[in-house]
């Protein structure tokens, strides 16, 4: 199976760029995790950290603090074309707790849906797990492995999506492939998924300015002509009322830019999901049910292969609570 980056999100969206600003230093919140084997037990990866996706960050001119993008519009005096915009605009460091409601404590990560900050309200967030060098994403090879985490969705109502998933992104956020991308994984660049989202403002080191139109239901978002596709494995999409896990394979390998109708044909966008309620068991998951969402839940996902090795064909994705 592909190498994938793990993402955690509480959903809605905002802004993305390619150069590096100097207004605020980027300090990644620590998030230690464990790597376990039958023979050696569990070893804590103490250097683990998380980084905020660049789509949520402030984007301004490299020579000052004028916004490159405000509300649903690009500043066309700065962003005259895709390449010029990427060269003229910088993404800055993040105030993780104050602006975005992202905090860590020991091996626990908390994402707030709405955070009231000095510049207004922030809605949602998306973070990635960083590798030990703090400039690349942690990659996972999933075949013949299992992935385990604890989650508390007791205060997450119907209509919200607390998600943990893998996405086939470049480890460096696309920095080595695209010369205009100077920010890289350290600033959360390079996002892609199986929906081939077109609301990503910088793709392949270029601004997604061509054909950009504001979103009808989001005052801070829009879509351009380009989307960004890659294989996605939704380990956990859930709230206190419902949950699903879903593989989304793609015909392309790795992060791939698309345009027009092509964006709906590269990946299996609906995916092959398992939702216990939809499958007929209406007493399995929810408040006070078999999997009681009033409590913290331990979620185990196993990637079973035909021969019990990492080289075998994937035959089953198994869920255990």
C-alpha positions in Angstrom: 0.0 0.0 0.0 1.0 3.6 -0.6 2.8 5.7 2.0 0.3 8.1 3.6 0.2 11.1 5.8 -2.2 11.1 8.8 -4.5 14.0 9.2 -6.9 15.1 12.0 -9.6 17.6 11.3 -12.7 19.3 12.6 -14.3 20.6 9.5 -14.8 23.7 7.4 -12.1 25.7 5.5 -10.1 29.0 4.8 -6.6 30.1 3.1 -3.2 28.8 1.5 0.2 30.1 0.1 3.7 29.3 -0.9 6.4 31.7 0.5 7.2 32.0 4.2 6.2 35.0 6.3 8.1 36.4 9.3 5.3 38.0 11.3 5.0 35.0 13.7 7.4 32.1 14.3 6.0 28.7 13.5 6.1 26.4 16.6 4.5 23.0 16.2 2.6 21.7 19.2 4.1 18.4 20.5 2.2 15.2 20.2 4.1 12.1 21.2 2.8 8.7 19.9 3.9 5.1 20.1 5.2 2.6 17.6 4.5 -1.0 18.8 5.7 -4.5 17.8 5.0 -7.9 19.3 8.7 -8.5 20.1 9.7 -5.1 21.3 6.5 -3.7 22.8 5.7 0.0 22.5 8.2 2.8 22.0 7.2 6.4 22.5 8.0 8.7 19.5 8.7 11.7 21.7 9.6 14.0 18.8 6.0 13.8 17.4 4.4 17.2 16.6 1.4 18.5 14.6 1.3 21.2 12.0 -1.7 23.3 10.8 -2.8 23.0 7.2 -1.7 26.1 5.2 -5.3 26.5 4.0 -6.2 28.0 7.4 -3.2 30.4 7.6 -2.9 34.1 7.1 -1.6 34.9 3.6 0.0 38.3 2.9 2.5 39.9 0.6 6.2 39.0 1.0 7.1 42.7 1.3 4.5 43.6 3.9 1.2 42.7 5.5 -1.4 43.3 2.8 -3.7 40.3 2.3 -3.3 38.4 -0.9 -6.8 36.9 -0.4 -9.7 38.4 1.6 -13.2 36.9 2.0 -13.8 35.2 -1.3 -11.5 37.2 -3.5 -7.9 37.4 -4.6 -6.2 40.8 -4.7 -5.7 41.0 -8.5 -3.0 43.7 -8.1 -0.9 41.2 -6.3 -2.0 38.0 -7.9 -2.0 38.9 -11.6 -1.5 35.2 -12.5 -0.9 31.9 -10.9 2.9 31.9 -10.7 3.3 35.6 -9.8 0.8 35.2 -7.0 2.8 32.3 -5.5 6.0 34.4 -5.6 4.3 37.5 -4.1 2.4 35.8 -1.3 3.7 34.3 2.0 2.0 32.0 4.5 2.8 32.9 8.2 3.2 31.1 11.5 0.1 30.1 13.5 -1.2 30.9 16.9 -2.4 27.4 17.4 -4.4 27.8 20.6 -5.4 31.5 20.5 -6.6 31.6 16.9 -7.4 28.0 15.9 -8.3 26.3 19.2 -5.7 23.6 18.7 -4.0 22.4 21.9 -2.0 19.3 23.0 -1.5 17.9 26.5 0.8 14.8 26.7 -0.4 12.5 24.0 -3.8 14.1 23.6 -4.9 16.5 20.9 -7.9 18.8 21.2 -9.5 20.6 18.2 -12.2 23.2 18.9 -14.8 23.8 16.2 -15.2 27.5 16.8 -12.5 29.7 18.3 -13.1 33.4 19.1 -9.9 35.3 18.4 -8.8 38.9 18.2 -9.4 39.0 14.4 -12.7 37.2 14.5 -14.0 33.7 14.7 -12.1 30.7 13.3 -14.2 27.7 12.2 -12.6 24.2 11.9 -9.0 23.1 11.5 -6.9 20.4 10.0 -3.5 19.3 11.3 -0.9 16.7 10.1 1.5 14.6 12.2 5.1 15.7 11.6 8.2 13.5 11.3 11.1 13.8 13.7 13.0 16.4 11.6 10.1 18.8 11.9 10.2 19.7 8.2 8.4 16.6 6.8 5.2 14.7 7.4 5.2 11.4 9.2 4.5 8.7 6.6 2.7 5.4 7.4 2.8 2.1 5.4 -0.4 0.4 6.4 -0.4 -3.1 5.0 0.0 -5.8 7.7 -0.2 -3.1 10.4 -2.9 -1.8 12.7 -3.5 1.8 13.7 -5.0 2.6 17.1 -6.2 5.8 18.7 -8.6 7.0 21.5 -11.3 9.6 20.7 -13.9 11.6 22.6 -16.9 12.6 20.5 -19.3 13.1 23.4 -19.6 16.8 22.7 -19.7 16.5 18.9 -23.3 16.8 17.7 -25.0 15.7 14.6 -23.9 17.7 11.6 -20.2 18.0 12.5 -17.4 15.7 11.4 -14.4 14.9 13.6 -12.1 13.1 11.2 -8.9 11.1 11.3 -7.6 9.9 7.9 -4.7 9.1 5.7 -3.9 11.0 2.5 -1.2 10.2 -0.1 0.6 13.5 0.1 4.3 14.2 -0.5 6.3 14.0 2.7 7.8 17.5 2.1 4.4 19.1 1.1 5.5 19.3 -2.5 8.5 21.5 -1.8 11.0 19.6 -3.8 8.7 19.2 -6.8 7.6 22.7 -7.1 10.2 25.5 -6.9 7.6 28.2 -6.0 6.7 26.3 -2.9 9.1 27.6 -0.2 6.9 26.8 2.7 6.6 23.0 2.5 5.4 20.6 5.2 6.6 22.9 8.0 3.7 25.2 7.1 1.2 22.5 6.1 1.3 22.7 2.3 0.5 20.0 -0.3 -3.0 18.8 0.7 -4.9 16.4 -1.5 -7.7 13.9 -1.1 -10.0 11.7 -3.2 -12.6 14.4 -3.6 -10.0 16.4 -5.7 -10.9 19.6 -3.8 -10.9 22.8 -5.8 -11.0 25.1 -2.8 -7.2 24.7 -2.2 -5.7 28.1 -3.0 -2.3 27.0 -4.0 -1.7 23.7 -5.9 1.7 22.5 -7.4 3.3 25.7 -6.3 0.9 27.9 -8.2 -2.1 30.0 -7.1 -5.5 28.5 -8.0 -6.7 32.0 -9.3 -8.0 31.1 -12.7 -11.7 30.6 -12.7 -12.0 31.4 -9.0 -15.5 31.9 -7.7 -16.8 32.5 -4.2 -18.6 29.6 -2.4 -22.4 30.1 -2.0 -22.4 28.9 1.6 -19.0 30.1 3.0 -18.0 33.8 3.1 -14.3 32.9 3.3 -14.0 30.2 0.6 -14.3 29.5 -3.1 -13.2 27.2 -5.9 -10.8 27.6 -8.8 -10.3 25.6 -12.0 -7.9 23.2 -10.4 -8.4 20.4 -7.9 -5.8 18.3 -6.1 -6.3 14.5 -6.0 -4.8 11.5 -4.1 -5.8 8.2 -2.5 -7.5 8.7 0.8 -8.3 6.3 3.7 -10.9 7.6 6.1 -10.1 5.9 9.4 -12.7 7.9 11.3 -15.4 10.2 10.2 -17.7 10.7 13.2 -19.7 12.6 15.7 -21.6 11.3 18.8 -24.5 10.0 16.6 -22.8 8.3 13.7 -19.5 7.0 12.3 -18.0 5.6 9.1 -14.7 4.4 7.8 -14.0 4.5 4.1 -11.2 3.7 1.6 -11.1 6.0 -1.5 -8.6 4.6 -4.1 -7.4 6.6 -7.1 -6.1 5.7 -10.5 -3.2 8.2 -10.2 -0.2 7.6 -7.9 0.5 10.4 -5.4 -0.7 14.0 -5.4 -2.1 14.9 -8.8 -3.5 18.2 -10.1 -6.7 18.0 -12.1 -8.9 20.4 -14.1 -12.6 20.4 -15.1 -14.5 17.1 -15.4 -11.2 15.2 -15.0 -11.5 15.9 -11.3 -14.4 13.6 -10.9 -12.9 10.6 -12.7 -9.5 10.1 -11.1 -10.6 8.8 -7.7 -13.5 6.8 -6.2 -15.1 9.9 -4.5 -18.0 8.1 -2.7 -15.6 5.3 -1.6 -16.5 1.9 -0.1 -17.8 2.9 3.4 -18.9 1.0 6.4 -21.5 2.6 8.6 -23.1 0.3 11.1 -26.4 2.2 11.2 -26.8 2.2 7.5 -25.9 -1.5 7.4 -28.9 -2.2 9.7 -27.5 -2.3 13.2 -29.2 0.8 14.8 -28.3 -0.1 18.4 -24.5 -0.4 17.9 -23.0 3.2 17.9 -24.3 6.2 19.8 -25.0 7.6 23.2 -25.7 4.8 25.6 -25.4 2.1 22.9 -23.0 -0.8 22.5 -20.2 1.7 21.4 -21.2 4.3 24.0 -20.2 7.8 22.7 -20.7 9.3 26.1 -17.3 7.7 26.9 -13.9 7.8 25.4 -13.5 5.2 22.7 -10.5 3.1 21.6 -10.6 2.6 17.8 -8.4 -0.1 16.2 -8.1 -0.5 12.4 -6.3 -3.5 11.0 -5.0 -3.8 7.4 -5.0 -7.5 6.7 -3.0 -9.0 3.8 -3.3 -12.3 1.9 0.0 -13.7 3.2 0.4 -11.9 6.6 3.3 -9.7 5.3 3.6 -6.0 4.3 4.2 -7.2 0.7 0.9 -9.2 0.4 -2.3 -8.1 -1.3 -4.6 -6.1 0.9 -7.7 -8.4 1.6 -9.5 -6.7 4.4 -9.7 -3.5 6.5 -11.0 -4.6 9.9 -12.4 -2.4 12.7 -12.3 -3.3 16.4 -13.5 -1.2 19.3 
